[in-house]
Structure formats: structure tokens, C-alpha cells
Amino acid sequence: MSSGNRKAILATALIQGLALYLLKALPAAESWSPVWLYLSYTLVIAIPPLVILTIAPRLARHAWWVVTAFAALLALVAGYRGYQCTPSDTFNCGWPHELAVTAGIATFIVAFLLRASAVGRERLTRPDYPSLFHYSWDNALTAGLTLVFTAIFWMILYLWQALFKLVGIDFFHQLFGEDWFFYPVTWLVAGSGAILFRSQQSFVLTLKRLLRTMLVALLPLLAVLTIVFLATLPFTGLQPIWDTGRGSVLLLWLVALLFFFTNGVIQDEFPFQRYPLWINRVLLLALIVTPFYAAFALYGLFLRVQQYGWTPERLWGMVVALTLALLALTYSISILRRGGQWAEWLRRINTGLAFWILAICLITQSPLLNFWKISADNQASRLLEGKIELAEFDFYFLRHKLGRPGLDTLRSLEQETIIRQNPEIARYIQSLMDPGLNAFDHRQNPLREDSEAKQLRNIEVLPAGASLPENFNVRHIGRTCLRDNDCVWLRRDLDGDGEDEVLLFSLYRNRQLTTTVFYREGGRWQRLSSSGRSFDQTLEVLKRKLSDESLELRPPRWQSLYIGDELLFDPTQ
């Protein structure tokens, strides 16, 4: 790497650090529209790393036009995403995790595509597969090593400030905590790390060989797991997978890991030439059956969507599942048609996969595939079609989780007959749309809250014939008893003041018993404490013991210690 390239990398890193500091420190930035904030942060975070990873002594002259075009495309996408959170006094979208992840993945793909087609060339050319594979791993390892290098640098600085603080010098503790020091220094160190590891290609190649050796050793184990687990499913059925609530995720992880290990072993050489023939066949068989796993995962997601409708998380799950399913299907077909000679198809499939993921990352943040709008429209249609009861509908989700599309859908629902016929829900929607009210206090559908309160009051109260006090508010005490847990109330005077306290016993499926105590003070019921213990018996046994005449109150062995009205020691805490 030439001296000019090193200076350019350091300058780019420093500019990124200073830009991030200014965006955080400038008071004017706080009043910016989310459109400009999202646009600015996206460009500042994504484009400098692209430049740092791409810059090289011999780079095609049109490469920078690609960087400029990508920056313009990211700006449009980020601006549109920010528009979904405007006006800022109406929405609180928080940190755009989804946009940050997709922009990061898109930047990584553009970086290795650009290096493969522009480095060492006078003009941009179509990259070959070995170059794509080499630069994708090179960029990933360089980025990872740079992060480790930067983290170690800050560990040394933390040790530095701690040692000086021991001898009463607090200057470095204050200096290292200042934003004007943190941002420029951190990004300069990261730029230095990028220069170091891009210059030491022999070290990066050695690390890649070491990782490949590990993958070569572990891939057969993963392949055997894939085959054996699939062979057990005819005997166990799929229902236990869906009962966990995360079966689709685990299946997709298995498929993704198998593909990652496979590509890490093959790289750009003939498939599995390092293994004996019988292991080679086991690995090919594992790849052939992966479409079954992808199909099971898609079916599990479909069941969740049928039951609860679309949300951004389920839409992303479907995108990931469809991507892996297409990849699994193409891998399987190529092996079945070409047998051990499927390397050429593999190169085409993986190259197409890179462009597919790049397109998905950009389209999902654009008006073409707005997950917030899709989710809002789907949830509203489920309500209007009667697929979900009005008391079960999550209006809070529309208002505070789906940005502008959610609010627009909520306003359209307000005009529907099903809402107008229920004044309580109409008032609730009006309160949700008031930005001055505390959103968290309005998270619960009032009809559902009333239904849950009725269910809680219908739980048996001990001793026999007792009931909950009329002014005892069961709202907001928790929803554990509304799930598959066994509960019972108990009235008992715990403090000897002649007035009963209320205890709630919740017996969980894992045989944990939680006891929550409520007491009245100043005319209002409040939570006193909650404690848990193991309990290996049934709810009926618990009720019998609570109803037994041997139930007694005992004073604590240890008393609390006070100075005047100031509590110094409480043995119950």
C-alpha cells in the first residue's frame, strides 16, 4: 500500500470521527428532522468504511463513480426511512437498528464487489469468482481485526486512566471520557488498524487458512447433525418444534451454518477435495436435504402469520427464510444434476446471492417494500375481517411501533363502524394520538384490560367464602395468571392491624412458586414485595395447605434497625 493511500485512509477515518462528533455535539442537530438525521448518520457511518476498504494503489478510474452512486442511493433510502418518523414530535422511532444493519450489509457487499472488479484494473470489469471470494473474506477479516485492535487500544487507555486515578490524578479519566477526544481518536486508531491489516496480507491469509482448517474439521459433524435430525422427524413429528416458539429460527440457523461452513471449506477450489469419498458423499447428502429444513421453517413462519398477522420481525424472518430456501433449493438441484462436478454452478449461485442480498437490503428500506406499511395494513385488515377481536387488537403497536404508516392506519380505523360503535375504544385511540400523553400508560387495549381484570377477579380466593376487596385494583399487577400458570388469592392479616392484606400465589410450569403481597395504605392498594421458591406439588395441594388450620404467622427472628425514622438495616431486603 502506497504512502498516499495510507494518508487517504487516515484522513477518511479522521473525517468520519469528526463528523460523528459534530452530529452528536452540535445543539442544532437535535432540532433536525429525522429525514436529515437518518440521512447524515447513514452516510457518515457507511461511506467512509467503504472508501477505507476499497482504496488501493491501482484502482479503476470509474470506481469512485460507483461509490458516489451508492452514497446517493443510501441517502435516498435513509431519507425515506427518516420520513416515516416525521414529524419528530409525533413519533419516537428510536435508533434505526434495521436501517443500520441493512446499510452495513449493503456496504460490505459493495466493498468486495468493487474491489474484485476495480483493483489492479484500468476500468471496471466483471469480477471472477476467485476474486469475489478472496475480497469478501479479506474485507471481513480486516474489519474484524480492526475492531479487535481498536478494542485493545481502549482497554489500554482504561488501564492508563485507572492507574493514574490510583495516585489521585483524575486528568486522564476526564480526558478519555470527553466526546471531542473519543470520536477522533477512536476513528484514527481504527484507520491505523485498517492500514496495518491491509498491509499485512500474509497475516490475513494465515488467519483465513486457520479458519478454513477449523471449518474443515467441523463441517462433517454439522452435516451428520443435519442428516440425523431430519431422520428423527418422522418419528417425533413437527409439533414439538413449533411448541418451542423458536423452532423456525433454529432450523434456519442450521441451514445458514451449513452453507457458511460449506463455502468456507470449498472456497474457490473443487468441492470437498480434502475429504475421503465417503465423507464427501455425506456432505453432499446433507446439502441435498437442506430444502426440507427451509420448508419446515417457512411453514412455521406461515403458521405464526396465520395466527397473529404480519409484523416487521415476521416479514424479516420470511425474507431470510425465503433467501435460504432458494439457496438450499439451488444447491440441492445443482448437486442432483451435476453430482460431484457442481463447482461451476456453485460459483454462479453465490455470485447471484450477493446481488440478491444487496437488492433486498435496499428495497426493504424503500417505498417498494415498506415493512411498516405492510404490517399496519395487514393488522387493520385482520380486525375489519373479524380475524381478531376488538378487545385483542393492539392499537399501541400501530401507533408507536410502525411510524407514520401505523398512525395513518390508526386514523383510518378511527372512521370505521366497528370503532365508532365502541366509545371506549374511540376515546382510547384519541388518547393514543395525543403526543403529550405518556405512551407507556396507554399501551393496553382497555377492552382487553377489562377482560383480564375480570379473569383475575374470578381466580379462587382463600379462605373459602372470601373475596377480593371491592377497591382492590387488579389492573397492572402482572399477567402471569393469564397464561398457563396456576394461581390462587389469599386474604390474611400479616401486620396485625385488623385489616387483611392480599397475597397472590402463582405456580409456574417449572415448579416455581411466586408469592406477591399487596397492602393498603392511604386508601390505595400497593405492592409490598414478591418472593419465589421451588414447589414440586400441584395447585390443589397448595390450596389445601393454605386452607389448613395449621397456617400461622410467625414474627421474624431478626428485627430492623433504625436511627430515629432512618432505616439502617432491614433483614427482609
C-alpha positions as CSV (number, residue, x, y, z in Angstrom):
1,M,0.0,0.0,0.0
2,S,1.4,3.4,-1.0
3,S,2.0,6.3,1.3
4,G,-0.7,8.3,-0.5
5,N,-3.3,5.5,0.2
6,R,-2.3,5.4,3.9
7,K,-2.8,9.1,4.2
8,A,-6.1,8.9,2.4
9,I,-7.3,6.2,4.8
10,L,-6.2,8.1,7.9
11,A,-7.9,11.3,6.5
12,T,-11.1,9.4,5.8
13,A,-11.1,7.9,9.3
14,L,-10.5,11.2,10.9
15,I,-13.2,12.9,8.9
16,Q,-15.7,10.2,9.9
17,G,-14.8,10.6,13.6
18,L,-15.1,14.4,13.5
19,A,-18.4,14.2,11.6
20,L,-19.9,11.8,14.2
21,Y,-18.7,14.1,17.0
22,L,-20.3,17.1,15.3
23,L,-23.6,15.3,14.8
24,K,-23.7,14.4,18.4
25,A,-22.3,17.6,19.9
26,L,-24.0,20.3,17.8
27,P,-27.1,21.6,19.5
28,A,-28.6,22.5,16.1
29,A,-28.6,18.8,15.1
30,E,-31.1,17.9,17.9
31,S,-33.7,20.0,16.1
32,W,-33.1,18.5,12.7
33,S,-35.9,16.5,11.1
34,P,-35.4,12.7,11.2
35,V,-35.0,12.8,7.5
36,W,-31.8,14.8,7.8
37,L,-30.6,12.9,10.9
38,Y,-31.1,9.5,9.3
39,L,-29.5,10.7,6.0
40,S,-26.5,12.2,7.8
41,Y,-25.8,9.3,10.1
42,T,-26.2,6.7,7.4
43,L,-23.8,8.4,5.0
44,V,-21.2,9.2,7.8
45,I,-21.3,5.6,9.1
46,A,-21.4,3.7,5.8
47,I,-19.4,5.6,3.2
48,P,-16.0,6.1,5.0
49,P,-15.6,2.3,5.7
50,L,-16.4,1.7,2.0
51,V,-13.6,4.1,1.0
52,I,-11.2,2.6,3.5
53,L,-11.8,-1.0,2.4
54,T,-11.8,-0.1,-1.3
55,I,-8.9,2.3,-1.8
56,A,-5.9,0.7,-3.5
57,P,-2.8,1.7,-5.5
58,R,-4.3,0.6,-8.8
59,L,-8.0,1.3,-8.8
60,A,-10.2,1.6,-11.9
61,R,-10.9,5.3,-12.6
62,H,-14.7,4.8,-12.6
63,A,-14.7,3.1,-9.1
64,W,-15.4,6.4,-7.4
65,W,-18.4,6.9,-9.5
66,V,-19.8,3.7,-8.1
67,V,-19.1,4.9,-4.6
68,T,-20.8,8.2,-5.4
69,A,-23.8,6.4,-6.9
70,F,-24.1,4.1,-3.9
71,A,-23.9,7.1,-1.5
72,A,-26.7,8.8,-3.4
73,L,-28.8,5.6,-3.2
74,L,-28.2,5.3,0.5
75,A,-29.1,8.9,1.0
76,L,-32.5,8.4,-0.7
77,V,-33.2,5.3,1.2
78,A,-32.2,6.8,4.6
79,G,-34.2,10.0,3.8
80,Y,-37.3,8.0,3.1
81,R,-36.8,6.0,6.3
82,G,-36.5,9.2,8.3
83,Y,-39.6,10.5,6.6
84,Q,-41.5,7.5,8.2
85,C,-40.7,9.0,11.6
86,T,-41.8,12.6,10.9
87,P,-42.8,14.8,12.5
88,S,-40.4,14.2,15.3
89,D,-42.7,15.4,18.0
90,T,-45.3,12.8,17.0
91,F,-43.1,9.7,16.7
92,N,-40.3,8.3,18.8
93,C,-38.8,5.7,16.5
94,G,-35.6,5.4,18.5
95,W,-32.3,4.2,17.0
96,P,-32.9,2.8,13.5
97,H,-31.4,-0.7,14.1
98,E,-33.0,-2.2,10.9
99,L,-31.6,0.6,8.7
100,A,-28.2,0.4,10.3
101,V,-27.9,-3.4,9.8
102,T,-29.1,-3.3,6.2
103,A,-26.9,-0.4,5.3
104,G,-23.9,-2.2,6.9
105,I,-24.6,-5.4,4.9
106,A,-25.0,-3.5,1.7
107,T,-21.8,-1.5,2.3
108,F,-19.9,-4.8,2.9
109,I,-21.2,-6.3,-0.3
110,V,-20.5,-3.2,-2.4
111,A,-17.0,-3.1,-1.0
112,F,-15.9,-6.6,-2.0
113,L,-17.8,-6.4,-5.4
114,L,-15.9,-3.1,-6.1
115,R,-12.5,-4.4,-5.1
116,A,-13.0,-7.5,-7.2
117,S,-13.9,-5.5,-10.3
118,A,-11.7,-2.4,-9.9
119,V,-8.4,-3.3,-8.1
120,G,-5.5,-3.7,-10.4
121,R,-7.6,-2.7,-13.5
122,E,-7.8,0.4,-15.6
123,R,-11.5,0.1,-16.0
124,L,-14.3,-1.7,-14.2
125,T,-14.7,-5.3,-15.3
126,R,-16.9,-8.2,-14.5
127,P,-15.3,-9.9,-11.4
128,D,-14.4,-13.5,-11.4
129,Y,-15.5,-15.8,-8.6
130,P,-12.0,-16.3,-7.0
131,S,-11.6,-12.6,-6.7
132,L,-15.1,-12.2,-5.2
133,F,-14.4,-14.9,-2.7
134,H,-10.9,-13.6,-1.8
135,Y,-12.0,-10.0,-1.2
136,S,-15.2,-10.9,0.7
137,W,-13.1,-12.9,3.2
138,D,-10.3,-10.2,3.2
139,N,-12.8,-7.4,4.0
140,A,-14.5,-9.4,6.7
141,L,-11.2,-10.4,8.4
142,T,-9.8,-6.9,8.0
143,A,-12.9,-5.3,9.6
144,G,-12.9,-7.9,12.4
145,L,-9.2,-7.5,13.2
146,T,-9.6,-3.7,13.1
147,L,-12.4,-3.9,15.7
148,V,-10.3,-6.1,17.9
149,F,-7.3,-3.7,17.5
150,T,-9.4,-0.7,18.5
151,A,-10.9,-2.5,21.5
152,I,-7.5,-3.4,22.8
153,F,-6.4,0.2,22.4
154,W,-9.2,1.4,24.6
155,M,-8.5,-1.4,27.1
156,I,-5.0,0.1,27.5
157,L,-6.4,3.6,27.8
158,Y,-8.8,2.4,30.6
159,L,-5.8,0.8,32.4
160,W,-4.0,4.1,31.9
161,Q,-6.7,6.2,33.5
162,A,-7.3,3.7,36.3
163,L,-3.6,3.6,37.3
164,F,-3.3,7.4,37.4
165,K,-6.6,7.6,39.3
166,L,-5.0,5.4,42.0
167,V,-2.4,8.1,42.7
168,G,-5.0,10.9,42.7
169,I,-4.5,12.2,39.1
170,D,-8.0,12.4,37.6
171,F,-7.0,14.3,34.4
172,F,-6.8,11.2,32.1
173,H,-10.1,9.9,33.4
174,Q,-11.8,13.1,32.4
175,L,-9.9,13.4,29.1
176,F,-10.7,9.9,27.9
177,G,-14.4,10.4,28.6
178,E,-14.7,13.6,26.5
179,D,-16.6,13.2,23.2
180,W,-14.2,15.5,21.4
181,F,-11.4,13.1,22.4
182,F,-13.3,9.8,22.0
183,Y,-14.6,10.2,18.4
184,P,-11.5,11.5,16.5
185,V,-9.0,9.2,18.4
186,T,-11.2,6.1,18.1
187,W,-11.6,6.5,14.4
188,L,-7.9,7.4,13.8
189,V,-7.0,4.2,15.7
190,A,-9.4,2.2,13.6
191,G,-7.9,3.8,10.4
192,S,-4.5,2.8,11.6
193,G,-5.7,-0.7,12.2
194,A,-7.1,-0.9,8.7
195,I,-3.8,0.2,7.3
196,L,-1.9,-2.3,9.4
197,F,-4.0,-5.3,8.4
198,R,-4.4,-4.4,4.8
199,S,-0.6,-4.1,4.6
200,Q,-0.1,-7.4,6.3
201,Q,-1.8,-9.6,3.8
202,S,0.3,-12.6,4.8
203,F,-1.1,-12.5,8.3
204,V,-4.7,-12.2,7.0
205,L,-4.1,-15.1,4.7
206,T,-2.7,-17.2,7.5
207,L,-5.7,-16.4,9.6
208,K,-8.0,-17.4,6.7
209,R,-6.2,-20.7,6.4
210,L,-6.6,-21.3,10.1
211,L,-10.3,-20.6,10.0
212,R,-10.6,-22.9,7.0
213,T,-8.8,-25.7,8.9
214,M,-11.3,-25.3,11.7
215,L,-14.3,-25.4,9.3
216,V,-12.8,-28.5,7.5
217,A,-12.7,-30.3,10.9
218,L,-16.3,-29.3,12.0
219,L,-18.2,-29.5,8.7
220,P,-18.7,-33.3,8.8
221,L,-20.1,-33.0,12.3
222,L,-22.6,-30.4,11.2
223,A,-23.5,-32.5,8.1
224,V,-24.2,-35.6,10.3
225,L,-26.4,-33.5,12.6
226,T,-28.3,-32.3,9.6
227,I,-29.0,-35.8,8.3
228,V,-29.6,-37.5,11.7
229,F,-32.0,-34.8,12.9
230,L,-34.1,-35.0,9.7
231,A,-34.2,-38.8,10.0
232,T,-35.8,-38.5,13.5
233,L,-38.6,-36.1,12.5
234,P,-40.8,-38.9,11.0
235,F,-40.9,-40.5,14.5
236,T,-41.3,-37.3,16.6
237,G,-43.3,-35.1,14.3
238,L,-43.0,-31.4,13.8
239,Q,-45.3,-30.2,16.6
240,P,-42.6,-30.3,19.3
241,I,-40.6,-27.9,17.1
242,W,-43.5,-25.4,16.9
243,D,-44.3,-25.7,20.6
244,T,-40.9,-24.1,21.5
245,G,-41.8,-20.9,19.7
246,R,-38.4,-20.7,18.2
247,G,-38.2,-23.8,16.1
248,S,-38.1,-21.9,12.7
249,V,-35.2,-19.8,14.0
250,L,-33.2,-22.9,15.0
251,L,-33.8,-24.6,11.7
252,L,-32.7,-21.5,9.7
253,W,-29.6,-21.2,11.8
254,L,-28.8,-24.9,11.0
255,V,-29.2,-24.2,7.3
256,A,-27.2,-21.0,7.4
257,L,-24.3,-22.5,9.3
258,L,-24.2,-25.5,6.9
259,F,-23.9,-23.1,3.9
260,F,-21.3,-20.9,5.7
261,F,-19.1,-23.9,6.6
262,T,-19.5,-25.4,3.2
263,N,-18.4,-22.3,1.4
264,G,-15.6,-21.8,3.9
265,V,-14.3,-25.3,3.1
266,I,-14.7,-25.2,-0.7
267,Q,-13.6,-21.5,-1.2
268,D,-12.7,-21.4,-4.9
269,E,-11.4,-25.0,-5.2
270,F,-13.1,-28.2,-6.4
271,P,-15.8,-29.2,-3.8
272,F,-14.7,-31.2,-0.8
273,Q,-11.4,-32.5,-2.4
274,R,-9.9,-32.6,1.1
275,Y,-12.2,-35.4,2.3
276,P,-12.3,-39.1,1.7
277,L,-15.0,-40.2,-0.8
278,W,-17.5,-41.4,1.9
279,I,-17.3,-38.2,3.8
280,N,-17.7,-36.3,0.5
281,R,-21.0,-38.2,-0.1
282,V,-22.2,-37.5,3.5
283,L,-21.6,-33.7,2.9
284,L,-23.4,-33.8,-0.4
285,L,-26.3,-35.6,1.1
286,A,-26.6,-33.0,3.9
287,L,-26.7,-30.3,1.2
288,I,-29.3,-32.2,-0.8
289,V,-31.8,-32.4,2.2
290,T,-31.5,-28.8,3.3
291,P,-34.6,-27.7,1.3
292,F,-36.6,-29.8,3.8
293,Y,-35.3,-27.7,6.7
294,A,-36.1,-24.4,4.8
295,A,-39.6,-25.7,4.0
296,F,-40.2,-26.6,7.7
297,A,-39.1,-23.1,8.7
298,L,-41.3,-21.4,6.1
299,Y,-44.2,-23.5,7.3
300,G,-43.6,-22.5,10.9
301,L,-43.5,-18.8,10.0
302,F,-46.6,-19.2,7.9
303,L,-48.5,-20.6,11.0
304,R,-47.4,-17.7,13.1
305,V,-48.5,-15.2,10.4
306,Q,-51.9,-17.0,10.1
307,Q,-52.4,-16.8,13.8
308,Y,-51.0,-13.3,14.6
309,G,-50.6,-11.5,11.2
310,W,-47.6,-9.7,9.8
311,T,-45.1,-7.6,11.8
312,P,-41.8,-6.2,10.7
313,E,-40.0,-9.0,12.6
314,R,-42.0,-11.7,10.8
315,L,-41.5,-10.1,7.5
316,W,-37.8,-10.1,8.0
317,G,-38.0,-13.7,9.1
318,M,-39.8,-14.5,5.9
319,V,-37.2,-12.7,3.8
320,V,-34.4,-14.7,5.5
321,A,-36.3,-17.9,5.2
322,L,-37.1,-17.4,1.5
323,T,-33.5,-16.5,0.8
324,L,-32.2,-19.6,2.5
325,A,-34.9,-21.7,0.9
326,L,-33.9,-20.5,-2.6
327,L,-30.3,-21.1,-1.8
328,A,-31.0,-24.6,-0.5
329,L,-33.1,-25.5,-3.5
330,T,-30.4,-24.3,-6.0
331,Y,-27.7,-26.1,-4.1
332,S,-29.7,-29.3,-4.0
333,I,-30.7,-29.2,-7.7
334,S,-27.1,-28.5,-8.8
335,I,-25.8,-31.4,-6.8
336,L,-28.5,-33.8,-8.1
337,R,-27.9,-32.7,-11.7
338,R,-24.1,-32.5,-11.7
339,G,-23.1,-34.7,-8.8
340,G,-19.5,-34.0,-7.7
341,Q,-19.0,-31.7,-10.6
342,W,-21.2,-28.9,-9.3
343,A,-18.5,-26.3,-8.7
344,E,-19.3,-24.2,-11.7
345,W,-23.0,-23.9,-10.6
346,L,-21.8,-23.0,-7.1
347,R,-19.9,-20.0,-8.3
348,R,-22.9,-18.7,-10.2
349,I,-25.3,-19.3,-7.3
350,N,-23.0,-17.5,-4.8
351,T,-22.4,-14.5,-7.1
352,G,-26.2,-14.2,-7.7
353,L,-26.7,-14.4,-3.9
354,A,-24.5,-11.4,-3.3
355,F,-26.6,-9.3,-5.7
356,W,-29.8,-10.7,-4.3
357,I,-28.9,-9.7,-0.7
358,L,-27.7,-6.2,-1.8
359,A,-31.1,-5.7,-3.6
360,I,-33.0,-6.9,-0.5
361,C,-31.1,-4.6,1.8
362,L,-32.0,-1.5,-0.3
363,I,-35.5,-2.4,-1.4
364,T,-36.8,-3.2,2.1
365,Q,-35.8,0.3,3.2
366,S,-37.6,1.9,0.2
367,P,-41.3,2.6,-0.7
368,L,-41.2,-0.6,-2.8
369,L,-41.3,-2.9,0.3
370,N,-42.1,-0.9,3.4
371,F,-42.5,-3.4,6.2
372,W,-44.2,-0.9,8.5
373,K,-46.9,-0.2,5.9
374,I,-47.4,-3.9,5.1
375,S,-47.7,-4.7,8.8
376,A,-50.1,-1.9,9.5
377,D,-52.4,-2.7,6.6
378,N,-52.4,-6.4,7.4
379,Q,-53.2,-5.9,11.1
380,A,-56.0,-3.5,10.2
381,S,-57.5,-5.9,7.6
382,R,-57.4,-8.7,10.2
383,L,-59.5,-6.5,12.5
384,L,-62.0,-5.4,9.9
385,E,-62.4,-9.0,8.6
386,G,-63.1,-10.3,12.1
387,K,-60.0,-12.5,12.3
388,I,-59.2,-10.8,15.6
389,E,-61.5,-9.5,18.3
390,L,-61.6,-5.8,19.0
391,A,-60.5,-6.5,22.6
392,E,-57.4,-8.4,21.4
393,F,-56.3,-5.8,18.9
394,D,-53.0,-4.0,19.6
395,F,-53.6,-0.3,18.8
396,Y,-50.5,0.7,20.7
397,F,-48.4,-1.4,18.2
398,L,-49.9,0.6,15.3
399,R,-49.3,4.0,17.0
400,H,-45.8,3.5,18.5
401,K,-44.1,0.7,16.6
402,L,-44.9,1.4,12.9
403,G,-44.1,5.1,12.5
404,R,-46.1,7.2,10.0
405,P,-47.8,4.2,8.3
406,G,-49.1,2.9,11.6
407,L,-50.5,6.4,12.6
408,D,-52.1,6.7,9.1
409,T,-53.7,3.3,9.5
410,L,-54.9,4.2,13.0
411,R,-56.6,7.3,11.7
412,S,-58.4,5.4,9.0
413,L,-59.5,2.8,11.6
414,E,-61.0,5.6,13.7
415,Q,-63.6,6.2,10.9
416,E,-64.7,2.5,10.8
417,T,-68.1,1.4,12.1
418,I,-66.6,-1.1,14.5
419,I,-64.7,1.7,16.3
420,R,-67.5,4.2,16.2
421,Q,-69.8,1.7,17.9
422,N,-67.4,1.4,20.8
423,P,-67.0,4.8,22.6
424,E,-64.4,3.4,25.0
425,I,-62.1,2.3,22.1
426,A,-62.7,5.6,20.3
427,R,-61.6,7.5,23.3
428,Y,-58.6,5.2,23.7
429,I,-57.5,5.9,20.1
430,Q,-57.8,9.6,20.6
431,S,-55.6,9.4,23.7
432,L,-53.0,7.4,21.7
433,M,-52.8,10.1,19.1
434,D,-52.2,12.8,21.7
435,P,-48.3,13.2,21.7
436,G,-48.5,15.0,25.0
437,L,-49.6,11.9,27.0
438,N,-47.4,9.2,28.4
439,A,-47.4,6.5,25.8
440,F,-46.5,3.7,28.2
441,D,-49.5,4.3,30.3
442,H,-51.7,3.7,27.2
443,R,-50.1,0.5,26.0
444,Q,-53.0,-1.7,26.9
445,N,-56.3,-2.0,25.0
446,P,-58.9,-1.0,27.6
447,L,-61.3,-3.8,26.5
448,R,-58.6,-6.4,26.9
449,E,-57.7,-4.8,30.2
450,D,-61.3,-5.1,31.4
451,S,-61.4,-8.7,30.3
452,E,-58.1,-9.6,32.1
453,A,-59.2,-7.8,35.2
454,K,-62.4,-9.9,35.2
455,Q,-60.3,-13.1,34.8
456,L,-58.1,-12.1,37.7
457,R,-61.1,-11.5,39.9
458,N,-62.5,-14.9,39.0
459,I,-59.5,-16.7,40.5
460,E,-60.3,-18.5,43.7
461,V,-59.9,-16.5,46.9
462,L,-58.9,-18.3,50.2
463,P,-60.1,-18.9,52.8
464,A,-63.3,-20.4,51.5
465,G,-66.1,-17.8,51.1
466,A,-63.7,-14.8,51.0
467,S,-63.5,-12.4,48.0
468,L,-61.2,-9.6,46.9
469,P,-61.8,-6.2,48.5
470,E,-64.1,-4.0,46.3
471,N,-61.5,-1.3,45.9
472,F,-58.6,-3.7,45.1
473,N,-57.4,-2.8,41.7
474,V,-56.2,-5.9,39.8
475,R,-55.0,-3.9,36.8
476,H,-51.3,-3.6,36.2
477,I,-50.4,-6.4,38.7
478,G,-49.0,-8.6,36.1
479,R,-50.3,-11.1,33.5
480,T,-48.7,-14.3,34.8
481,C,-52.0,-15.7,35.9
482,L,-53.5,-15.2,32.4
483,R,-51.1,-17.6,30.8
484,D,-50.7,-21.3,31.6
485,N,-49.8,-20.7,35.3
486,D,-52.0,-21.8,38.2
487,C,-52.9,-19.0,40.7
488,V,-54.8,-18.5,43.9
489,W,-55.6,-15.5,46.1
490,L,-55.3,-15.5,49.9
491,R,-56.5,-12.9,52.4
492,R,-54.6,-12.7,55.6
493,D,-53.7,-10.0,58.1
494,L,-49.9,-10.0,58.1
495,D,-49.2,-7.0,60.2
496,G,-51.9,-7.4,62.9
497,D,-53.6,-4.1,62.2
498,G,-57.0,-5.8,61.9
499,E,-57.2,-5.4,58.1
500,D,-56.4,-8.2,55.7
501,E,-53.5,-8.0,53.2
502,V,-53.9,-9.7,49.8
503,L,-51.5,-12.4,48.6
504,L,-51.2,-13.8,45.1
505,F,-49.7,-17.3,44.7
506,S,-48.5,-18.1,41.1
507,L,-47.4,-21.7,40.4
508,Y,-45.3,-21.9,37.2
509,R,-44.9,-24.9,34.9
510,N,-41.2,-25.1,36.0
511,R,-42.5,-25.7,39.6
512,Q,-41.5,-22.3,40.8
513,L,-43.9,-20.7,43.3
514,T,-44.0,-16.9,43.4
515,T,-45.8,-15.1,46.2
516,T,-46.7,-11.4,45.8
517,V,-48.1,-9.3,48.7
518,F,-50.3,-6.3,48.4
519,Y,-51.3,-3.9,51.2
520,R,-53.5,-0.9,51.6
521,E,-52.1,2.5,52.7
522,G,-53.8,5.8,52.4
523,G,-56.8,4.2,50.8
524,R,-54.7,2.8,47.9
525,W,-53.5,-0.8,47.4
526,Q,-49.8,-1.1,46.7
527,R,-47.4,-4.0,46.1
528,L,-45.3,-4.8,49.2
529,S,-42.9,-7.5,48.0
530,S,-42.6,-10.6,45.8
531,S,-40.6,-13.7,46.5
532,G,-40.1,-17.1,44.9
533,R,-39.2,-20.7,45.9
534,S,-39.4,-24.1,44.4
535,F,-42.6,-26.1,44.9
536,D,-42.9,-29.6,43.5
537,Q,-46.6,-30.2,44.2
538,T,-49.8,-29.3,42.4
539,L,-52.1,-26.3,42.8
540,E,-54.6,-28.4,44.7
541,V,-52.0,-29.3,47.3
542,L,-51.1,-25.7,47.6
543,K,-54.8,-24.7,48.2
544,R,-55.2,-27.4,50.8
545,K,-52.1,-26.2,52.7
546,L,-53.3,-22.6,52.5
547,S,-56.7,-23.6,53.8
548,D,-55.3,-25.8,56.6
549,E,-55.8,-24.5,60.1
550,S,-52.1,-25.0,60.8
551,L,-51.3,-22.0,58.6
552,E,-49.8,-19.5,61.0
553,L,-47.9,-16.2,61.2
554,R,-44.5,-16.1,62.9
555,P,-42.6,-12.9,63.8
556,P,-39.2,-12.5,62.1
557,R,-36.1,-13.7,64.1
558,W,-34.2,-10.5,63.2
559,Q,-35.6,-7.0,63.7
560,S,-35.0,-3.9,61.7
561,L,-32.5,-1.3,62.9
562,Y,-33.4,2.4,62.9
563,I,-31.9,5.7,64.0
564,G,-35.0,7.8,64.6
565,D,-37.0,7.3,61.4
566,E,-34.0,6.4,59.3
567,L,-33.8,2.7,58.4
568,L,-30.2,1.3,58.7
569,F,-30.8,-2.4,58.4
570,D,-33.8,-4.5,57.2
571,P,-33.3,-8.3,57.3
572,T,-36.1,-8.9,54.8
573,Q,-34.3,-7.0,52.0
